[in-house]
Amino acid sequence: MHKRDKNETQRLSIRVRIALAQNASDGASHTPTETVAWTPLPVYTLTRIYSVVYTKRVEPAFEIIAEPNRRAILSLLVSSQQSVGETGRQLRMPQPTVSKHLRVLREAGFMESVNTNEKEDKKKTTRSKPRTRQRRREMKIKLTTVYVDDQDKALRFYTEVLGFARKADISQGPYRWLTVNSPEEPNGTELQLALNDNPAARAYQQAIFQQGQPAAMFYTDDVKGDYERIKASGAEFMMPPTDVTGSTIAMLNDTCGNLIQLTQLARY
């Protein structure tokens, strides 16, 4: 056995030799020696290593809540709002002491004060500050795409016929970034009119067209009125306004290789 293994074994299984004296009262004798095995302590797995910068940053917070009275105050306020006086009575703590601890907790961001009576500024309650996960803004859908076989023709159709507004039109060599959106929401979701010069895009566009599936769906408050307006511009409708479950829909050809569905939701 290697020396390292031997030492490890000695650490995990320590045997203690106990000398037993002869029992003087009854004259009975016992085995001179007895071996007792020591059970090793449980081993805990290291799950995370924090940087020194992080530990230094959170150290003040742990110092604040290490004080037993502050922990008691926090536990009380998690369940309900309490005034300073009520907190002191329930915890049997002098009001000045409660106020001192509350000030420390409030300055550290653990709780906030709430005025319950605008006329009596002295009457305040305290509550634990809710934990909020801060983020700059919620995730949004900003762009969606339809493939077209001619971007100039698509731009005319989506602006002059459907009534959308051109949002972006940037060219770099043979590539053209072209988007439209609703004139009512100039900063809303944009629809990219992407050229289907990619074989995969062309195959996808042709497949859903042949299946009669719309490449995009636009919502309106007056599908019948839009149907008459768009039809008067020369657009070809594959389906006139038709009542279906929960809505009225119409479907037309955008002249660029796609079917477009107009939808008006039912009002109950």
C-alpha positions as CSV (number, residue, x, y, z in Angstrom):
1,M,0.0,0.0,0.0
2,H,1.3,3.4,-0.9
3,K,2.0,5.8,1.9
4,R,-0.7,8.2,0.7
5,D,-3.3,5.4,0.8
6,K,-2.1,4.3,4.2
7,N,-2.5,7.8,5.6
8,E,-6.0,8.1,4.1
9,T,-7.0,4.8,5.6
10,Q,-5.8,5.9,9.0
11,R,-7.8,9.2,8.7
12,L,-11.0,7.5,7.7
13,S,-10.8,4.5,10.1
14,I,-9.2,5.4,13.4
15,R,-9.0,2.6,15.9
16,V,-8.8,3.4,19.5
17,R,-7.4,0.9,22.0
18,I,-9.2,0.9,25.3
19,A,-7.7,-0.9,28.3
20,L,-10.4,-2.4,30.5
21,A,-9.7,-2.9,34.2
22,Q,-10.9,-5.9,36.1
23,N,-14.2,-5.4,37.8
24,A,-13.3,-5.3,41.5
25,S,-16.9,-5.9,42.7
26,D,-17.7,-9.2,41.1
27,G,-14.3,-10.4,40.1
28,A,-15.4,-10.8,36.5
29,S,-12.8,-10.3,33.8
30,H,-13.1,-8.8,30.3
31,T,-11.1,-9.1,27.2
32,P,-7.9,-7.0,27.7
33,T,-8.5,-4.9,24.6
34,E,-11.4,-3.9,22.5
35,T,-11.4,-2.2,19.1
36,V,-13.8,0.6,18.3
37,A,-14.2,1.9,14.7
38,W,-14.8,5.6,14.0
39,T,-17.3,6.4,11.3
40,P,-16.0,9.1,9.0
41,L,-17.9,12.4,8.7
42,P,-20.0,13.0,5.6
43,V,-18.3,14.6,2.7
44,Y,-20.1,17.6,1.1
45,T,-19.7,18.4,-2.6
46,L,-18.3,21.8,-3.6
47,T,-21.1,23.2,-5.8
48,R,-19.9,26.8,-6.6
49,I,-16.9,29.0,-6.4
50,Y,-17.5,32.7,-6.0
51,S,-15.0,35.4,-7.0
52,V,-13.4,37.6,-4.3
53,V,-15.0,40.6,-5.8
54,Y,-18.5,39.1,-5.5
55,T,-18.0,38.0,-1.9
56,K,-16.7,41.5,-1.0
57,R,-19.8,43.0,-2.5
58,V,-22.3,40.9,-0.6
59,E,-20.4,40.8,2.6
60,P,-22.1,44.0,4.0
61,A,-25.6,42.5,3.4
62,F,-24.7,39.4,5.4
63,E,-23.3,41.6,8.2
64,I,-26.6,43.5,8.4
65,I,-28.8,40.4,8.6
66,A,-26.5,38.6,11.0
67,E,-27.9,40.7,13.8
68,P,-30.7,38.5,15.4
69,N,-33.1,41.4,16.0
70,R,-33.0,42.5,12.4
71,R,-33.7,39.0,11.2
72,A,-36.7,38.8,13.6
73,I,-38.0,42.1,12.1
74,L,-37.6,40.9,8.6
75,S,-39.4,37.6,9.4
76,L,-42.3,39.6,10.9
77,L,-42.6,42.0,8.0
78,V,-42.5,39.3,5.3
79,S,-46.0,38.1,6.4
80,S,-47.6,41.6,6.8
81,Q,-47.1,45.3,7.0
82,Q,-46.5,46.6,10.5
83,S,-46.1,50.0,12.1
84,V,-43.0,50.7,14.2
85,G,-45.1,50.5,17.4
86,E,-46.7,47.2,16.4
87,T,-43.3,45.8,15.5
88,G,-41.9,46.7,18.9
89,R,-44.9,45.3,20.8
90,Q,-44.8,42.0,19.0
91,L,-41.1,41.5,19.4
92,R,-41.0,43.1,22.9
93,M,-38.4,45.6,21.7
94,P,-38.2,49.3,22.6
95,Q,-39.4,51.6,19.8
96,P,-36.1,53.5,19.5
97,T,-34.3,50.1,19.0
98,V,-36.9,49.1,16.4
99,S,-36.5,52.4,14.6
100,K,-32.7,52.0,14.6
101,H,-32.8,48.6,13.0
102,L,-35.5,49.6,10.5
103,R,-33.3,52.5,9.4
104,V,-30.3,50.1,8.8
105,L,-32.5,47.7,6.9
106,R,-34.1,50.4,4.8
107,E,-30.8,52.0,3.9
108,A,-29.5,48.5,2.8
109,G,-32.6,48.1,0.5
110,F,-34.3,45.3,2.5
111,M,-37.5,47.2,3.1
112,E,-39.3,50.4,2.4
113,S,-41.5,52.8,4.4
114,V,-45.1,53.4,3.4
115,N,-47.3,56.4,4.4
116,T,-50.7,55.1,5.5
117,N,-52.1,58.5,6.3
118,E,-51.2,61.6,4.3
119,K,-52.4,63.9,7.1
120,E,-50.4,62.2,9.8
121,D,-46.9,61.9,8.5
122,K,-45.8,60.3,11.7
123,K,-47.9,57.2,11.2
124,K,-45.9,55.0,8.9
125,T,-45.8,51.3,8.3
126,T,-42.9,49.3,7.1
127,R,-42.9,46.3,4.8
128,S,-40.2,44.1,3.3
129,K,-39.1,45.3,-0.1
130,P,-40.3,42.9,-2.8
131,R,-37.6,41.2,-4.8
132,T,-37.7,42.3,-8.4
133,R,-35.6,41.0,-11.2
134,Q,-34.5,44.1,-13.0
135,R,-34.1,44.1,-16.8
136,R,-34.0,47.0,-19.2
137,R,-37.1,46.1,-21.1
138,E,-39.2,43.1,-22.0
139,M,-38.4,41.0,-25.1
140,K,-40.4,42.1,-28.1
141,I,-41.1,40.8,-31.7
142,K,-39.5,43.5,-33.8
143,L,-39.2,41.9,-37.2
144,T,-40.8,39.2,-39.3
145,T,-40.1,38.2,-42.9
146,V,-41.9,37.2,-46.1
147,Y,-40.0,36.2,-49.2
148,V,-40.8,37.9,-52.5
149,D,-39.7,37.3,-56.1
150,D,-39.4,41.0,-56.9
151,Q,-38.7,43.7,-54.2
152,D,-39.8,46.7,-56.3
153,K,-43.1,45.1,-57.1
154,A,-43.6,44.0,-53.5
155,L,-42.9,47.5,-52.2
156,R,-45.6,48.9,-54.5
157,F,-48.1,46.3,-53.5
158,Y,-47.5,46.5,-49.8
159,T,-47.6,50.3,-49.7
160,E,-49.9,51.4,-52.5
161,V,-52.4,48.5,-52.3
162,L,-52.3,47.3,-48.7
163,G,-51.5,50.7,-47.2
164,F,-48.3,50.0,-45.2
165,A,-45.5,52.5,-45.0
166,R,-41.9,52.0,-46.1
167,K,-39.7,51.8,-43.0
168,A,-36.2,50.9,-44.2
169,D,-34.7,50.7,-47.7
170,I,-30.9,50.2,-47.7
171,S,-28.9,48.7,-50.5
172,Q,-25.3,47.4,-50.4
173,G,-24.2,46.0,-53.7
174,P,-26.8,43.4,-54.8
175,Y,-28.2,43.1,-51.3
176,R,-31.3,45.2,-50.4
177,W,-32.7,45.5,-46.9
178,L,-36.4,46.5,-47.3
179,T,-39.1,46.7,-44.6
180,V,-42.6,48.1,-44.2
181,N,-44.8,48.6,-41.2
182,S,-48.1,50.0,-40.1
183,P,-48.4,53.8,-40.4
184,E,-50.3,53.8,-37.1
185,E,-47.3,52.2,-35.3
186,P,-44.1,53.8,-36.9
187,N,-42.0,52.1,-34.2
188,G,-43.9,48.9,-34.2
189,T,-43.2,45.5,-35.8
190,E,-41.6,45.6,-39.2
191,L,-42.2,43.3,-42.1
192,Q,-39.1,42.5,-44.2
193,L,-39.7,42.0,-47.9
194,A,-36.7,39.6,-48.5
195,L,-35.7,38.5,-52.0
196,N,-36.1,34.8,-52.5
197,D,-32.8,34.3,-54.2
198,N,-31.9,31.6,-51.7
199,P,-32.9,28.2,-53.1
200,A,-34.2,27.1,-49.7
201,A,-36.3,30.3,-49.4
202,R,-37.7,29.9,-52.9
203,A,-38.6,26.2,-52.2
204,Y,-40.4,27.1,-48.9
205,Q,-42.3,30.0,-50.5
206,Q,-43.5,27.9,-53.4
207,A,-44.5,25.0,-51.2
208,I,-46.7,26.9,-48.8
209,F,-48.3,28.8,-51.8
210,Q,-49.2,25.5,-53.5
211,Q,-50.7,24.3,-50.2
212,G,-52.8,27.4,-50.0
213,Q,-51.1,28.5,-46.8
214,P,-50.8,32.3,-46.1
215,A,-47.2,33.6,-45.7
216,A,-48.5,36.4,-43.4
217,M,-51.6,37.4,-41.6
218,F,-52.7,41.0,-41.1
219,Y,-55.3,42.1,-38.6
220,T,-58.0,44.7,-39.4
221,D,-61.1,46.2,-37.7
222,D,-63.0,46.2,-41.0
223,V,-62.2,43.2,-43.2
224,K,-65.1,43.8,-45.6
225,G,-64.2,47.5,-46.1
226,D,-60.5,46.6,-46.7
227,Y,-61.7,43.9,-49.1
228,E,-63.6,46.4,-51.2
229,R,-60.8,48.9,-51.1
230,I,-58.0,46.4,-52.0
231,K,-60.1,44.7,-54.7
232,A,-60.7,48.1,-56.3
233,S,-56.9,48.5,-56.7
234,G,-56.8,45.4,-58.9
235,A,-55.7,42.8,-56.3
236,E,-56.8,39.2,-56.8
237,F,-58.6,37.6,-53.9
238,M,-58.5,33.9,-53.5
239,M,-61.2,34.0,-50.7
240,P,-63.7,36.8,-50.1
241,P,-64.6,37.8,-46.5
242,T,-65.7,34.5,-44.9
243,D,-67.0,33.9,-41.4
244,V,-65.0,31.2,-39.5
245,T,-64.8,30.4,-35.8
246,G,-64.0,33.5,-33.9
247,S,-63.2,35.7,-36.9
248,T,-63.8,36.8,-40.5
249,I,-61.0,36.2,-42.9
250,A,-60.2,37.0,-46.5
251,M,-57.2,35.8,-48.6
252,L,-55.4,37.4,-51.5
253,N,-52.4,37.1,-53.8
254,D,-49.6,39.6,-53.2
255,T,-48.4,39.2,-56.8
256,C,-44.9,38.3,-55.5
257,G,-45.4,34.6,-54.8
258,N,-47.4,34.7,-51.5
259,L,-50.9,34.4,-50.2
260,I,-51.9,37.0,-47.5
261,Q,-54.7,36.6,-45.0
262,L,-56.7,39.5,-43.7
263,T,-58.4,38.8,-40.3
264,Q,-61.0,40.6,-38.3
265,L,-61.6,39.1,-34.9
266,A,-65.2,38.6,-33.8
267,R,-66.5,40.7,-31.0
268,Y,-68.6,38.9,-28.4
